[in-house]
Amino acid sequence: MRKIIAFAFLAVIGCGESRVESVKNIDFESVEKVSTDLLIEKAVPLASDSTELLGEYLWVIYDEGGFYAMNNFRGKGIHHFSTDGKHLGMVAEIGESPGQVPEIRNFRILGEEVLVNSGMGNSLELHAFSKTGELLKSTPYSINAFAFYPVNKDEVWFYSSYNSVAGDHRLFVADGAGEVKKELLPNDFNEKMLPMDEQSFFEGNEVVLFRESFKGNVYQLSEEDSLKEVYTFDFGANSVPEKFWEMDAFEGMEMISKQGFSNITFLEENDRYFVAYVDYQKERDSKKTLYVWNKKTDKDFVMEIDEELGYFNSLIGLQGDQLVFIAYSPYLVRNSEKLNLSDKAKASLAAVTEDSNPVILYAKIPE
């Protein structure tokens, strides 16, 4: 079972939510800004004869055995790649034939299995596939949720976002047999809020991190089936105001877009670093920033990502002292002279063209 680090309670702040003594408060606007000229130490081109991965809208996860990639918009299923980029076939395919699933809303890795969330309306099925593509088991759940995280085979967390149609709560703890054991985070906001199909669970340092759209709070899942706050981002003038939660969804989005707002879109943590992608949007203007906290030195900084260069647009993980990105090949080819590459990475990218599949990049975190 995944080890969960326990902290003492400071105060209870809501149903299923707890504030802990070790909450790190981050004054985002005052954090030091540094260059994003990151050294790319390793590059892994993904080899495949499929054209469906030739795009920017990919969801990629990985473990010690390889990478798993799916096109979010026109995908045929989940592609499996080795750690050196060799295509190992499809793990789960979308279709109506035996062994296929009608759709894939989300997927996760649990040991030697790939779990797939498929379903619409007030129910879903969690399908377990072997890494060689065999459908092993399908388990129905009477909930509506996009994001999920399997802590182990008998503890799965689901999140339905701000969707009152999905029920009275938006966070659920269930077992491996399809039974919901606990409901958290009451749906007590404006019923006209739109659901957000975004990732909400992320890898922590032997824990699972959780966040919600438009909020600056980061929690960890606890052994007590509750949430413990561990980070709080203060975005200052770019915070989403409280009145947003009482407004009509479209009016609220128009208001914060006109004002400008920041939103956490990716998190990960290991024993040395905590990183977070923070997107800022104001009407048609947007920018992407990467926050890094070095826990050993207690130094934190922010890097603004040049989205036009594109190769650092999609962070997928944290590996030791390296940031792991999935990069669209045309960005790499068009900006080849601007890339800060090790000799090893340069050799790996020598055969990449604009028609190549995406590339996994490992970039050194600056000290």
N, C-alpha and C positions, 0 to 999 in steps of 0.2 A: 504494500500500500504506500502511496505517496506520503512522505513525511510532512506533517503540517506543523509549522512553528507556532507555538501558543504565546500570547501576550496577555498581560493583566488588563482588565477593563478600567477605563477612566470614567466613561459615562455612556448610558444607552441613549441613542439619538433617534431611534425609530424601530419599527418592527423588523427584526432580523438584521439590523445594522448596529454596529458598536464602534465607538471611537477608542483607540488604544493609545497607551502612553508614548509609543514610538512613532506617532504620526509625524511625517516630515512635511513641513509647510514650504511650498515653493512659490516665491514671489517671481513669477515668470518674466515680467517686464524688466526686472533688475538683474537678471542672470547675465553673466558675461557672454558676449558674442565672439565667436572665433571663426576662422576660415574653414571652408568645407573641402579644401584640397586634400582629400583623404588618399592615403596610399592604398591602392588595390593590390593586396598581396597574393591573392589567388582568384582565378576565374575558371568557371566550369560551364562550358557551352552544353546545352541540352540537345541531344541528338534524337531526331524523330523524323519520320517521313510524313507526319500529319501536319496539315496547315492550320489546324484549329488553335494552335498555341502561338500563332504569329500575330500577336496583339499585346496590348498593354493591360488588358483587364483579366489578369490571372490571379487565382488564389493558389499559393504555394506553401506547403508545410514540409517539414523534413524531420528525420530522426537519424540515428547512427547508421541505418541501412540504406538511406537514399532520400530522394525528393519525390513529392507527389504534387501534381499540378493539374488544374482544371481551369478552362475558360469560363468566366462567370456569365457570359452572355450567349454564347452559341456552342458551348461545350458538348461533347459526345460522352464524356465521362472523365474519370481520373486517370491520368498517365503516371506511370511509375518509372523513375530514373534511378540509376545507381549513383553512388557518391562521386563518380567520375563522369557522370552525364550520360551514360549509356541508357538507351530506352529499353525498359524491361517489360513493356506491354501495358495493358489497361488493367486497373484494379477493379473498377466498377464502371459499367456501361449503362447509359440511359437508353431505355427501350421497353418493349412489351414482351420480349421473348423470355423464356425461363432463364433465371440467373441474372436478369437485368432489373433495373429499377425505373419507375416512370419519370423520375426527376431526381436531381441532387440539389438540395438547398444548402447543405453544409457538410463538412466531413472532418474527422479527427483520427489520429492514430492512437491505439491502445495496445501496447505490446506488439504482438505479431498480427494484429487485426487492424483493418481500416473501417471505422464506423461512419455510416452515411445517414444523414437526416433527409427523409423524403416524405412529403405530405403537404396537404393544403387544408384550409378550414380549421376545424376544432380538433383535428387529430393528426398524428404523424406516425411514421414508422422509422425505427432505428435499425438499419441493416448492417450486419457484420460480414465483412469480406476478408478472406485471406489475402496476403500480399501478392499472391499469384493469381488473384481474380476470381476465386470461388466464393459464391454466396453461401455463407455458413448458417445464418440465422436472421430472422426478421421479427422485431418486437414492436407491437403497437403501443402508443401512448395517447391518452385522451386529453391532449393539450395542444395548443397552437404555439409553436416556438421556432425561431430560426437558428439562433446561436445555441450551442450546447458544449459541454465539456465532460468527458468520462474520467472521473478520478480513479475509478477501478471498475471491475465488472458488475459491482452491485451498488455503485453510487454515480449517478449521472445528473449534472446540473443543466437546466434548460432556461433560456431567457427569451421572453416574447416581446420585449421593448414596450413602447408606450402605445399599447394596443388594447383598448378596453374591451373590444370584441373577444379577445383571447381569454377573458376571465377577470376575476377580482384581483388577481395578483400578476406580477410580471416575471417573477423568478421562482423556479421550482427545483426541488431535490427529489429525485426518483430512484428507484432501484433498477436492477437489470432485467426485471420481469415485466415492466410496464406500469408499475404502481407508483403514483405520486405520494411521497412520504411527508413533504413539507412545502408550504407556500410562503414566499417572502415578498416584500416590496408591494404593498397594496396599490392598486390602480386608483388612487385618489386624486389624480390630476384631471384636467379638462378632458372630457370624453371625446372631444373632436381632435385630440392629438393624433398625429399620424405615426404608425409604427415605423421603426428604422431597422431595416435588414442589414445590420452591421455586426462585425465581430465584437464580442463583449468579454470573452474569456481569453487570457493570455498566460504565457509561461512565466512563473516567478522563480525565486530561488528555493526550490523544493516546495513551493506552494503554487496555487493558482490565483492569478490576479483578475479582477473584474472591474469594469467601468461602464457607465451609461453615456449616451450621446448628450452633448451640451452641458455636461457637468464636469467639475474639476476634481471630483473625489475618486480615489483609487482604493479598492478594497482587496482583501485576500479571503478566499474561502476557508472556513475553519472546520475543525473536526466536530464542532457542536452544530454543524449545519447552519451557520450564521455568517455574517459578513463583518470583517474587522477593517476599519479604515487604516491605511498605512501611508498614503500620500494625499496631499491636497494641493492642487494647482490654483493659485490666485492669478487670474488673467486680467485683473484690474478693469479698465474701461472696456476691455474686450470680453468680459464675462457676460453670459446670457442672463438678463435681468429676471427677477422673480415673476414679474407680471406676464412673462412669456408663457408660463405654465397655465395661465388662466385664459389665454386668448384662443381664438379660432386658429387652427393649424396654419392656414395660409396667411392670415394676417400676422401671426406670430413670426413666421419665417420671413415675411417681408420686412417686419420691424427689425429683427436682428441682422438681416442682410444689409439693411440701410445703415444700421449702427456700426456693424462690423463685429465679428465674434470669433472666438477661438474654440477649438474642439479637439480632444484627444482621440486619435484614430488608431494608435498602435502602442503596445507596451511590451516590455520584456525585462527580466531581471535575472542576474546570476549572482555568484558570491562576491563579485567585485563591482559590477556596474548595474545601474538602473537606467533604461533608455525609454524615451517616449516620443512618438511623432505627434506634433501639434499642428493642425491645419488652421489657417486664418482665412476668413472670407469677408469681403465687404463689397456687395453688389457684384460687379464683374471682376474685381480684383481678388486675387488669392495668393497665398504663399504657404509654403510648407517648411516647418522648422523641426529640428531634431534636438531634443533635450538629453543631456548625458550627465549622470552623477557618478563620479568615481568614489565608491564607498570607502576605499582604503585611504585616500588622501582627503576626503570630504570636499573635493573640488567639483563644482558643476559648471556647465557651460551650454550654450545653445549654438547650433549651426543652422544657418538659413540655406535651404536646398534650392538650387537653381533648377526650376522645373523645366525650363527650355532645354537645358543640357540633358535632363531626363534620366540619366543612368543611376541616380540615387533616389529616384521617386518612390520606390516600393521596397520598404524595409520588411524583411520576413523573419528576422531572427537575430540572436546574439550568441556568438560562439567564442567563449573565452574573452579575449580582448579585441575581437573582430565583430564588426557589424555585417550582417548578411543581407544582401539585396538581390532581387530579381530584376534584371535589366533587359529592356527591349533592344534587340540588336541594332536597328537603325540608329538609335541614339549613340551607341558605342562607336559605330562606323563613322558617322558624321562628325563626331567630336573626338576622334582618335588622337589628335595632336594635343588635346587638353587633358587626356587621362594621365593620372599619376600612377604608373604601373611598375610592379616589380618585374624582374626579368622573367620569372616563372609565369606571371600573369600575361605578360606581353606575348610569350610563346603560345600560350593557350588561346589567345585571341587572334592569332595570325590568320587563321582560316575563316574567321567569322565574317559574313557579308550581311548586307541589309535584308537578305532573304532568309537568314538563319533564324533558328528558334532562339528564344531568350537565353540569357546567360546568368548564372549565379555568380555574384561578386562577393568576395570577402575583403573588407576594408578595415585597416588598423584604426582603432580609436586613438585619437591624439592624447598625449599626457597633459 
